[in-house]
Amino acid sequence: GAGATEPLIPQETAREGEGAVESAEATLPFPDPENDGNCADGLWELPVEHALRRPECSRCRRPQKVCLCPFLPVHPLNISTDLYIIQHPAEENKVLRTVPLLAACLPQDKVKVKIGRRFSEERDPELSAICRNPGTLILYPGAEAINLEELISNSPNHLSTIIIIDGTWSQAKDIFYKNSLFRLPRQVQLKTSVSSQYVIRTQPTNRCLSTLECAAVALAILEKNDHIQETLLRPLQALCSFQLQHGAQIRLSKEHLLKNGLYPKPMPKNKRKLRKMELLMNSVKI
């Protein structure tokens, strides 16, 4: 403080302190003017300690201590539909991702995960052939999308494959609109009033579903079997229940937070983002 007095230090202690400072100055690697001040060269010689990952279950891809295999079906579900997951690279290493749980419930030859942002005929001939197949659908909501249930009831053709994009909504939008391949299949959407059970991650609106939930609803419609949806949702429910019991909190949608004045962040200054927020508050479909 302004009126504080300086403490008295015995002369012997002061001399010892000066000696300690001098010895420290002699041993510390101060910057060498001739070496451009770079004194960290020796740090590169220190051994690197690699972080050890917890042992992982080979089926559900969860850490063994929190394995969710008891909630998976004993045998993979018997389905005729081929499922292609187009996964944004940012989703691959997320701890609470749902695609591994989805894949663990289905036969290996019926679900394929392709990771990337950009796809073309030259780089992925297999995906190109799938997109050009008249029996392929892509699940992405929009003005041009047909409700899946209506398409199934009115289509005489066999629908053999469905493509689902895995990522945040902005990542999924980027993948869909910047890959011309994904505009070749018929575009479908889900007409459902069910709220997401994936309550440990924030969704834009109350009607937005996780990748696993989308696949569960879509496969149940395509296979005409409601048991598929129940079976696929079981590990997701167990995952959320476990996380909530160990400190996680229920994440309400942005739509709910905005409508109730609970949104914790300041409103964006960008006009386009601000317009999206206003649409969410007014329950307008984006």
Secondary structure by P-SEA (a helix, b strand, c coil): cccbbbbbbcaaaaaaaaaaaaaaaaccccccccccccccccccccbbbbbbccccccccccccccccccccccccccccbbbbbbccccccccccccaaaaaaacccccbbbbbcccccccccaaaaaaaacccbbbbbbccccccaaaaaacccccccbbbbbbccaaaaaaaaaacccccccbbbbbbcccccccccccccccccccaaaaaaaaaaaaaccaaaaaaaaaaaaaaaaaaaaccccccccaaaaaaaccccccccccaaaaaaaaaaaacccc
